[in-house]
Amino acid sequence: MLDPKSFRSEDLEEPSGILRKGGLVAFPTETVYGLGANAHDPDAIHRLREVKGRPPGKPLTLHIASRDDVARLVEEVPRSARLLMDRYWPGPLTIVFPATPDRGSACGCRRTRSPGS
């Protein structure tokens, strides 16, 4: 577990290596612990769905680094979503958008506070 008060970027080397190899990692958010995978690795996403017992049609939440990432992941960012992102991100808010065709019917996006912030 990373302590935000003593966070060092090298603390992420092991979990990022696991993600690059298609593995899963647990991580804390402001509200719960999450189980994550590399969103660009279809095999890792399949494993994540299996472990979580998540059916293929149910969207997963994508934790993003910046609000600019949303535009690459979803079909449209409505004004109401932009207002919510301005007010509540980073923070404990997941916004569900219609997804781009390669991501299915919906995509939940959340910008979690980074360690040390």
Secondary structure, DSSP 8 states (H G I E B T S, - for coil): ---GGG--GGGGHHHHHHHHTT--EEEE-SSSEEEE--TT-HHHHHHHHHHHT--TTS--EEE-SSGGGHHHHBS---HHHHHHHHHH-SSS-EEEEEB-GGG-SEEEEE----TT-
